[in-house]
Amino acid sequence: MTHRPIPADVPTTGDAPSRRQVLRGAAAAGFGALTAWAGASGAPAAASQRGTGTAHIVSCHAGPYEVLALLDAHGTFPGTRQNWFPDAGDADWASAERLDPAAFGPGDTWELDFRCYAVRRPGGRVTLVDTGIGPVGSPASGWAPVPGRLPEVLRLAGVGRDDVDTVVLTHLHEDHYGWTVDTAGTPLFPNARHVVQRAEIAALSADDSAMAYVVEPLRRAGLLHLIDGRVRVQGGPGRSSLTAVPTPGHTVGHQSVLVDGGRRRVMVTGDVLVHAVQLAAPSIAYRLEQDQATARRTRQDLLADARAHGHLLATAHLNHPFLRP
């Protein structure tokens, strides 16, 4: 494996700068324009597509559940892909490009989707997994292609705000909680309990943007639901279920969601893997993982389990929403 140094002009995480500061710094340094996803407003979901051919809404079924991949945004990540995955070599990148060619933009840039998932149960009730980058003014605005389109895409999918009775936040990074509330702090899904691992909240500093933007508004509204470890979030017909599964490393309290439909299982991965290079070579670390060693073990274990049990992966940032590991 070829190792390449991180260029000196790219901000490093170190002990002091936050993840958000690093991303803002990379964006401000001019490492690639952030390109907002533009779709045909009001067009049928199945027909409305962007250049890579990925539909705004992609559906698959797992037993009684309909799992909807919802594209909130698409953009160019600040910096170059080698900066964020410094241990990846030429062979790793070649394998990754075969898996996800749309991730490879000009000049070593990283093209990625920002995706949420809705799991619709019989009767029309919905569990939403993550809420994307949010509107202009959300904490992701300094580096992500805001505004996202999740509210519009939910409407296209036939999901109303009152249909959502559960929101599972895989973790509290700003590109995953942006549409949980509006910029005034009003919850967008007022009938939903918002499920977060207790360890994720406990690890936040008092000045973390997630505290003021999403945690405190949910607490005030009585909608924050803290869990510890592996917890069944929803039960379905027969033995079907939705289960929150701890997958730490990217953050301390990161969790994924296992949609168990019986014959088919879908694992909504959050940020366990953020680029196809981590699918091609799971040992490769992402610079913005809080604990790279734990993240590596989690990723390797999740992929091994998915292969052993035939799970379909539902990814947040790869340009294919559903894939076999």
DOVO-222982 format. One record per residue (C-alpha): residue number from 1; residue in one letter; x, z, y. Coordinates in steps of 0.001 Angstrom, whole numbers, plus 500000, padded with zeros to 6 digits. Layout:
// residues N
<site pos="NUM" code="A" x="X" z="Z" y="Y"/>
...
//
This chain:
// residues 325
<site pos="1" code="M" x="500000" z="500000" y="500000"/>
<site pos="2" code="T" x="501341" z="499064" y="503429"/>
<site pos="3" code="H" x="501348" z="501836" y="506035"/>
<site pos="4" code="R" x="501164" z="500940" y="509704"/>
<site pos="5" code="P" x="501704" z="503269" y="512661"/>
<site pos="6" code="I" x="498962" z="503966" y="515190"/>
<site pos="7" code="P" x="499846" z="502238" y="518486"/>
<site pos="8" code="A" x="500880" z="504673" y="521201"/>
<site pos="9" code="D" x="498240" z="503433" y="523632"/>
<site pos="10" code="V" x="495335" z="504432" y="521405"/>
<site pos="11" code="P" x="494006" z="507980" y="521945"/>
<site pos="12" code="T" x="494659" z="510302" y="519011"/>
<site pos="13" code="T" x="492348" z="513017" y="517824"/>
<site pos="14" code="G" x="494846" z="515902" y="517828"/>
<site pos="15" code="D" x="493494" z="519415" y="518231"/>
<site pos="16" code="A" x="492135" z="519146" y="521747"/>
<site pos="17" code="P" x="490125" z="515938" y="522270"/>
<site pos="18" code="S" x="486691" z="515745" y="520708"/>
<site pos="19" code="R" x="485525" z="512802" y="518662"/>
<site pos="20" code="R" x="483358" z="511707" y="521569"/>
<site pos="21" code="Q" x="486309" z="511878" y="523977"/>
<site pos="22" code="V" x="488419" z="509777" y="521633"/>
<site pos="23" code="L" x="485721" z="507121" y="521389"/>
<site pos="24" code="R" x="485098" z="507128" y="525132"/>
<site pos="25" code="G" x="488828" z="506798" y="525695"/>
<site pos="26" code="A" x="489112" z="503878" y="523301"/>
<site pos="27" code="A" x="486170" z="502141" y="524930"/>
<site pos="28" code="A" x="487548" z="502749" y="528428"/>
<site pos="29" code="A" x="490926" z="501360" y="527383"/>
<site pos="30" code="G" x="489287" z="497996" y="526882"/>
<site pos="31" code="F" x="489565" z="497732" y="523117"/>
<site pos="32" code="G" x="486769" z="495237" y="522628"/>
<site pos="33" code="A" x="483452" z="494906" y="524405"/>
<site pos="34" code="L" x="480524" z="496818" y="522972"/>
<site pos="35" code="T" x="477907" z="494255" y="522114"/>
<site pos="36" code="A" x="474300" z="495393" y="522062"/>
<site pos="37" code="W" x="472128" z="494138" y="519255"/>
<site pos="38" code="A" x="469556" z="491703" y="520602"/>
<site pos="39" code="G" x="466504" z="490774" y="518596"/>
<site pos="40" code="A" x="463354" z="488817" y="519245"/>
<site pos="41" code="S" x="460940" z="491463" y="520484"/>
<site pos="42" code="G" x="457636" z="491362" y="518675"/>
<site pos="43" code="A" x="458811" z="488888" y="516025"/>
<site pos="44" code="P" x="457869" z="489587" y="512407"/>
<site pos="45" code="A" x="460385" z="491974" y="510898"/>
<site pos="46" code="A" x="461289" z="489798" y="507950"/>
<site pos="47" code="A" x="461958" z="486805" y="510174"/>
<site pos="48" code="S" x="463788" z="488578" y="513003"/>
<site pos="49" code="Q" x="467503" z="488371" y="512225"/>
<site pos="50" code="R" x="470830" z="488458" y="513992"/>
<site pos="51" code="G" x="473772" z="486174" y="513431"/>
<site pos="52" code="T" x="475098" z="487761" y="510250"/>
<site pos="53" code="G" x="471807" z="487113" y="508470"/>
<site pos="54" code="T" x="470953" z="490786" y="508035"/>
<site pos="55" code="A" x="467276" z="491452" y="508705"/>
<site pos="56" code="H" x="466233" z="494154" y="511154"/>
<site pos="57" code="I" x="464156" z="495690" y="508351"/>
<site pos="58" code="V" x="465142" z="495490" y="504707"/>
<site pos="59" code="S" x="462988" z="497119" y="502053"/>
<site pos="60" code="C" x="463587" z="498188" y="498489"/>
<site pos="61" code="H" x="461565" z="500342" y="496110"/>
<site pos="62" code="A" x="462548" z="503341" y="494037"/>
<site pos="63" code="G" x="459599" z="504323" y="491888"/>
<site pos="64" code="P" x="456784" z="505425" y="494213"/>
<site pos="65" code="Y" x="459002" z="505279" y="497284"/>
<site pos="66" code="E" x="459577" z="502404" y="499682"/>
<site pos="67" code="V" x="463019" z="502717" y="501246"/>
<site pos="68" code="L" x="463275" z="500872" y="504567"/>
<site pos="69" code="A" x="466643" z="500105" y="506143"/>
<site pos="70" code="L" x="466093" z="500057" y="509909"/>
<site pos="71" code="L" x="468666" z="498409" y="512153"/>
<site pos="72" code="D" x="468928" z="500391" y="515379"/>
<site pos="73" code="A" x="471875" z="498439" y="516807"/>
<site pos="74" code="H" x="474881" z="496290" y="516063"/>
<site pos="75" code="G" x="478148" z="496277" y="517956"/>
<site pos="76" code="T" x="481920" z="496121" y="518084"/>
<site pos="77" code="F" x="483575" z="499487" y="517554"/>
<site pos="78" code="P" x="486113" z="500536" y="520219"/>
<site pos="79" code="G" x="489686" z="499812" y="519177"/>
<site pos="80" code="T" x="490847" z="497867" y="516145"/>
<site pos="81" code="R" x="490031" z="498566" y="512528"/>
<site pos="82" code="Q" x="493688" z="499284" y="511715"/>
<site pos="83" code="N" x="493718" z="502056" y="514326"/>
<site pos="84" code="W" x="490876" z="503876" y="512591"/>
<site pos="85" code="F" x="492080" z="503284" y="509006"/>
<site pos="86" code="P" x="495885" z="503401" y="509448"/>
<site pos="87" code="D" x="496659" z="503690" y="505726"/>
<site pos="88" code="A" x="494848" z="500466" y="504789"/>
<site pos="89" code="G" x="497136" z="497622" y="503767"/>
<site pos="90" code="D" x="496659" z="493883" y="503555"/>
<site pos="91" code="A" x="495292" z="493981" y="500002"/>
<site pos="92" code="D" x="492776" z="496668" y="500980"/>
<site pos="93" code="W" x="491551" z="494619" y="503931"/>
<site pos="94" code="A" x="491287" z="491492" y="501795"/>
<site pos="95" code="S" x="489111" z="493352" y="499272"/>
<site pos="96" code="A" x="486986" z="494813" y="502058"/>
<site pos="97" code="E" x="486453" z="491404" y="503640"/>
<site pos="98" code="R" x="485106" z="490070" y="500357"/>
<site pos="99" code="L" x="482649" z="492996" y="500242"/>
<site pos="100" code="D" x="481518" z="492862" y="503880"/>
<site pos="101" code="P" x="482782" z="489758" y="505722"/>
<site pos="102" code="A" x="480559" z="490446" y="508738"/>
<site pos="103" code="A" x="482612" z="493572" y="509495"/>
<site pos="104" code="F" x="485619" z="491446" y="510424"/>
<site pos="105" code="G" x="485483" z="490304" y="514020"/>
<site pos="106" code="P" x="488141" z="488427" y="515998"/>
<site pos="107" code="G" x="491406" z="490145" y="516835"/>
<site pos="108" code="D" x="491236" z="492868" y="514166"/>
<site pos="109" code="T" x="487950" z="494179" y="515559"/>
<site pos="110" code="W" x="485411" z="496112" y="513534"/>
<site pos="111" code="E" x="481824" z="494862" y="513626"/>
<site pos="112" code="L" x="479295" z="497366" y="512376"/>
<site pos="113" code="D" x="475614" z="498148" y="512104"/>
<site pos="114" code="F" x="474037" z="501401" y="513273"/>
<site pos="115" code="R" x="471289" z="501957" y="510734"/>
<site pos="116" code="C" x="468650" z="504557" y="509906"/>
<site pos="117" code="Y" x="466407" z="504794" y="506841"/>
<site pos="118" code="A" x="462730" z="505521" y="506424"/>
<site pos="119" code="V" x="461393" z="506604" y="503033"/>
<site pos="120" code="R" x="457659" z="505928" y="502804"/>
<site pos="121" code="R" x="455698" z="507847" y="500211"/>
<site pos="122" code="P" x="452318" z="506978" y="498694"/>
<site pos="123" code="G" x="449732" z="507649" y="501378"/>
<site pos="124" code="G" x="452002" z="506465" y="504176"/>
<site pos="125" code="R" x="453875" z="509652" y="505069"/>
<site pos="126" code="V" x="457510" z="509072" y="506003"/>
<site pos="127" code="T" x="460845" z="510843" y="505795"/>
<site pos="128" code="L" x="463298" z="509461" y="508341"/>
<site pos="129" code="V" x="467027" z="509740" y="507629"/>
<site pos="130" code="D" x="468987" z="509769" y="510903"/>
<site pos="131" code="T" x="467784" z="508488" y="514254"/>
<site pos="132" code="G" x="470506" z="506170" y="515529"/>
<site pos="133" code="I" x="472284" z="505832" y="518861"/>
<site pos="134" code="G" x="469313" z="506479" y="521110"/>
<site pos="135" code="P" x="468405" z="505318" y="524615"/>
<site pos="136" code="V" x="470568" z="504754" y="527658"/>
<site pos="137" code="G" x="471696" z="508226" y="528704"/>
<site pos="138" code="S" x="472023" z="509555" y="525160"/>
<site pos="139" code="P" x="475363" z="511149" y="524195"/>
<site pos="140" code="A" x="476436" z="507905" y="522460"/>
<site pos="141" code="S" x="476135" z="505950" y="525706"/>
<site pos="142" code="G" x="479830" z="506213" y="526540"/>
<site pos="143" code="W" x="480896" z="504095" y="523594"/>
<site pos="144" code="A" x="477956" z="502789" y="521530"/>
<site pos="145" code="P" x="475737" z="499732" y="522224"/>
<site pos="146" code="V" x="472776" z="501572" y="523742"/>
<site pos="147" code="P" x="469869" z="501278" y="523914"/>
<site pos="148" code="G" x="469103" z="501225" y="520242"/>
<site pos="149" code="R" x="465903" z="499641" y="518993"/>
<site pos="150" code="L" x="464679" z="502225" y="516485"/>
<site pos="151" code="P" x="461271" z="502888" y="518124"/>
<site pos="152" code="E" x="460539" z="499159" y="518204"/>
<site pos="153" code="V" x="461776" z="498642" y="514646"/>
<site pos="154" code="L" x="459643" z="501535" y="513400"/>
<site pos="155" code="R" x="456611" z="499870" y="514982"/>
<site pos="156" code="L" x="457493" z="496593" y="513292"/>
<site pos="157" code="A" x="457712" z="498484" y="509994"/>
<site pos="158" code="G" x="454254" z="499965" y="510530"/>
<site pos="159" code="V" x="455565" z="503501" y="510974"/>
<site pos="160" code="G" x="453957" z="505587" y="513717"/>
<site pos="161" code="R" x="455461" z="508723" y="515238"/>
<site pos="162" code="D" x="452796" z="510859" y="513586"/>
<site pos="163" code="D" x="453540" z="509342" y="510177"/>
<site pos="164" code="V" x="456966" z="510993" y="510168"/>
<site pos="165" code="D" x="456719" z="514491" y="508717"/>
<site pos="166" code="T" x="460420" z="514996" y="507927"/>
<site pos="167" code="V" x="463622" z="513941" y="509662"/>
<site pos="168" code="V" x="466856" z="514520" y="507776"/>
<site pos="169" code="L" x="469949" z="514385" y="509977"/>
<site pos="170" code="T" x="472951" z="513629" y="507805"/>
<site pos="171" code="H" x="475201" z="515151" y="510474"/>
<site pos="172" code="L" x="475357" z="515792" y="514191"/>
<site pos="173" code="H" x="477415" z="512902" y="515501"/>
<site pos="174" code="E" x="475828" z="511183" y="518463"/>
<site pos="175" code="D" x="475234" z="507840" y="516739"/>
<site pos="176" code="H" x="473069" z="509574" y="514129"/>
<site pos="177" code="Y" x="470768" z="511760" y="516254"/>
<site pos="178" code="G" x="470172" z="509655" y="519372"/>
<site pos="179" code="W" x="466422" z="509036" y="518947"/>
<site pos="180" code="T" x="465584" z="512564" y="517753"/>
<site pos="181" code="V" x="464567" z="513428" y="521320"/>
<site pos="182" code="D" x="464223" z="511523" y="524560"/>
<site pos="183" code="T" x="466608" z="512112" y="527468"/>
<site pos="184" code="A" x="464291" z="514842" y="528791"/>
<site pos="185" code="G" x="464633" z="516745" y="525507"/>
<site pos="186" code="T" x="461155" z="516013" y="524162"/>
<site pos="187" code="P" x="461108" z="515503" y="520369"/>
<site pos="188" code="L" x="460053" z="511978" y="519467"/>
<site pos="189" code="F" x="458632" z="513075" y="516101"/>
<site pos="190" code="P" x="456583" z="516164" y="517020"/>
<site pos="191" code="N" x="455023" z="516604" y="513577"/>
<site pos="192" code="A" x="458308" z="516540" y="511685"/>
<site pos="193" code="R" x="460577" z="519298" y="510495"/>
<site pos="194" code="H" x="464167" z="518294" y="511204"/>
<site pos="195" code="V" x="466422" z="519155" y="508276"/>
<site pos="196" code="V" x="470078" z="519988" y="508968"/>
<site pos="197" code="Q" x="472635" z="521870" y="506913"/>
<site pos="198" code="R" x="473225" z="525353" y="508343"/>
<site pos="199" code="A" x="476986" z="524777" y="508080"/>
<site pos="200" code="E" x="476682" z="521769" y="510384"/>
<site pos="201" code="I" x="475093" z="523854" y="513140"/>
<site pos="202" code="A" x="477513" z="526740" y="512627"/>
<site pos="203" code="A" x="480513" z="524441" y="513101"/>
<site pos="204" code="L" x="479376" z="523185" y="516525"/>
<site pos="205" code="S" x="481100" z="524540" y="519601"/>
<site pos="206" code="A" x="478896" z="525808" y="522408"/>
<site pos="207" code="D" x="479782" z="522814" y="524588"/>
<site pos="208" code="D" x="479201" z="520180" y="521893"/>
<site pos="209" code="S" x="476770" z="517570" y="523227"/>
<site pos="210" code="A" x="474679" z="517944" y="520072"/>
<site pos="211" code="M" x="473799" z="521521" y="521005"/>
<site pos="212" code="A" x="472219" z="520713" y="524350"/>
<site pos="213" code="Y" x="470834" z="517293" y="523477"/>
<site pos="214" code="V" x="469248" z="517882" y="520084"/>
<site pos="215" code="V" x="469727" z="521354" y="518550"/>
<site pos="216" code="E" x="468293" z="523477" y="521362"/>
<site pos="217" code="P" x="465297" z="521168" y="522043"/>
<site pos="218" code="L" x="464402" z="521246" y="518343"/>
<site pos="219" code="R" x="464736" z="525026" y="518267"/>
<site pos="220" code="R" x="462496" z="525411" y="521303"/>
<site pos="221" code="A" x="459891" z="523171" y="519687"/>
<site pos="222" code="G" x="460071" z="525075" y="516385"/>
<site pos="223" code="L" x="461087" z="521898" y="514555"/>
<site pos="224" code="L" x="464627" z="522771" y="513414"/>
<site pos="225" code="H" x="464757" z="523474" y="509665"/>
<site pos="226" code="L" x="468119" z="524740" y="508389"/>
<site pos="227" code="I" x="469063" z="524488" y="504735"/>
<site pos="228" code="D" x="472002" z="525601" y="502617"/>
<site pos="229" code="G" x="473406" z="523310" y="499967"/>
<site pos="230" code="R" x="471456" z="521025" y="497687"/>
<site pos="231" code="V" x="467749" z="521261" y="498507"/>
<site pos="232" code="R" x="464719" z="519280" y="497387"/>
<site pos="233" code="V" x="463250" z="518038" y="500648"/>
<site pos="234" code="Q" x="460127" z="516291" y="499345"/>
<site pos="235" code="G" x="458435" z="516048" y="495976"/>
<site pos="236" code="G" x="456637" z="512916" y="494869"/>
<site pos="237" code="P" x="454458" z="511848" y="491978"/>
<site pos="238" code="G" x="455751" z="512811" y="488561"/>
<site pos="239" code="R" x="459430" z="513670" y="488659"/>
<site pos="240" code="S" x="460224" z="511688" y="491803"/>
<site pos="241" code="S" x="461830" z="513524" y="494715"/>
<site pos="242" code="L" x="463942" z="513383" y="497845"/>
<site pos="243" code="T" x="466920" z="515725" y="497756"/>
<site pos="244" code="A" x="469456" z="516668" y="500423"/>
<site pos="245" code="V" x="472912" z="516637" y="498838"/>
<site pos="246" code="P" x="475930" z="518226" y="500575"/>
<site pos="247" code="T" x="478663" z="515618" y="501091"/>
<site pos="248" code="P" x="481179" z="517388" y="503369"/>
<site pos="249" code="G" x="484344" z="516056" y="504927"/>
<site pos="250" code="H" x="483242" z="513650" y="507610"/>
<site pos="251" code="T" x="481809" z="516824" y="509121"/>
<site pos="252" code="V" x="481630" z="520323" y="507671"/>
<site pos="253" code="G" x="477902" z="520152" y="506998"/>
<site pos="254" code="H" x="477482" z="516458" y="506280"/>
<site pos="255" code="Q" x="474692" z="515690" y="503804"/>
<site pos="256" code="S" x="473357" z="512608" y="502056"/>
<site pos="257" code="V" x="469856" z="512014" y="500702"/>
<site pos="258" code="L" x="469098" z="511113" y="497097"/>
<site pos="259" code="V" x="465849" z="509176" y="496699"/>
<site pos="260" code="D" x="464999" z="509652" y="493040"/>
<site pos="261" code="G" x="462260" z="507303" y="491971"/>
<site pos="262" code="G" x="462846" z="507736" y="488263"/>
<site pos="263" code="R" x="464236" z="504453" y="487001"/>
<site pos="264" code="R" x="465861" z="503642" y="490349"/>
<site pos="265" code="R" x="467759" z="506038" y="492571"/>
<site pos="266" code="V" x="468965" z="505314" y="496085"/>
<site pos="267" code="M" x="471645" z="507428" y="497755"/>
<site pos="268" code="V" x="471488" z="507327" y="501553"/>
<site pos="269" code="T" x="475146" z="507985" y="502274"/>
<site pos="270" code="G" x="475358" z="508763" y="505984"/>
<site pos="271" code="D" x="479040" z="508539" y="506929"/>
<site pos="272" code="V" x="480585" z="509280" y="503543"/>
<site pos="273" code="L" x="481927" z="505744" y="503857"/>
<site pos="274" code="V" x="481846" z="503954" y="507195"/>
<site pos="275" code="H" x="483631" z="500682" y="506419"/>
<site pos="276" code="A" x="483883" z="498497" y="503329"/>
<site pos="277" code="V" x="487604" z="499279" y="503137"/>
<site pos="278" code="Q" x="486580" z="502759" y="501943"/>
<site pos="279" code="L" x="484462" z="501150" y="499255"/>
<site pos="280" code="A" x="487339" z="498920" y="498189"/>
<site pos="281" code="A" x="489824" z="501814" y="498308"/>
<site pos="282" code="P" x="488002" z="505196" y="498463"/>
<site pos="283" code="S" x="491233" z="507132" y="499090"/>
<site pos="284" code="I" x="491610" z="505560" y="502547"/>
<site pos="285" code="A" x="490840" z="508034" y="505306"/>
<site pos="286" code="Y" x="488994" z="507371" y="508547"/>
<site pos="287" code="R" x="490740" z="508898" y="511557"/>
<site pos="288" code="L" x="487580" z="510605" y="512831"/>
<site pos="289" code="E" x="486830" z="512516" y="509650"/>
<site pos="290" code="Q" x="487029" z="516241" y="510386"/>
<site pos="291" code="D" x="488625" z="517029" y="507018"/>
<site pos="292" code="Q" x="490158" z="513928" y="505517"/>
<site pos="293" code="A" x="491115" z="515508" y="502198"/>
<site pos="294" code="T" x="487596" z="516829" y="501621"/>
<site pos="295" code="A" x="486070" z="513556" y="502808"/>
<site pos="296" code="R" x="488235" z="511651" y="500337"/>
<site pos="297" code="R" x="487145" z="513843" y="497411"/>
<site pos="298" code="T" x="483509" z="513610" y="498463"/>
<site pos="299" code="R" x="483666" z="509821" y="498721"/>
<site pos="300" code="Q" x="485379" z="509443" y="495361"/>
<site pos="301" code="D" x="482910" z="511796" y="493675"/>
<site pos="302" code="L" x="479862" z="510126" y="495261"/>
<site pos="303" code="L" x="481006" z="506650" y="494209"/>
<site pos="304" code="A" x="481876" z="507790" y="490695"/>
<site pos="305" code="D" x="478462" z="509442" y="490333"/>
<site pos="306" code="A" x="476685" z="506381" y="491704"/>
<site pos="307" code="R" x="478462" z="504115" y="489236"/>
<site pos="308" code="A" x="477791" z="506464" y="486335"/>
<site pos="309" code="H" x="474080" z="506754" y="487089"/>
<site pos="310" code="G" x="473384" z="503339" y="488576"/>
<site pos="311" code="H" x="472537" z="504587" y="492082"/>
<site pos="312" code="L" x="472018" z="502027" y="494804"/>
<site pos="313" code="L" x="473866" z="502969" y="497988"/>
<site pos="314" code="A" x="472136" z="502817" y="501364"/>
<site pos="315" code="T" x="474816" z="502734" y="504054"/>
<site pos="316" code="A" x="474695" z="503484" y="507756"/>
<site pos="317" code="H" x="477425" z="501207" y="509102"/>
<site pos="318" code="L" x="478214" z="498472" y="506602"/>
<site pos="319" code="N" x="476574" z="495140" y="507376"/>
<site pos="320" code="H" x="474700" z="495204" y="504064"/>
<site pos="321" code="P" x="472158" z="498035" y="503921"/>
<site pos="322" code="F" x="471873" z="498290" y="500127"/>
<site pos="323" code="L" x="474717" z="497752" y="497680"/>
<site pos="324" code="R" x="475983" z="498591" y="494237"/>
<site pos="325" code="P" x="479278" z="500483" y="494279"/>
//
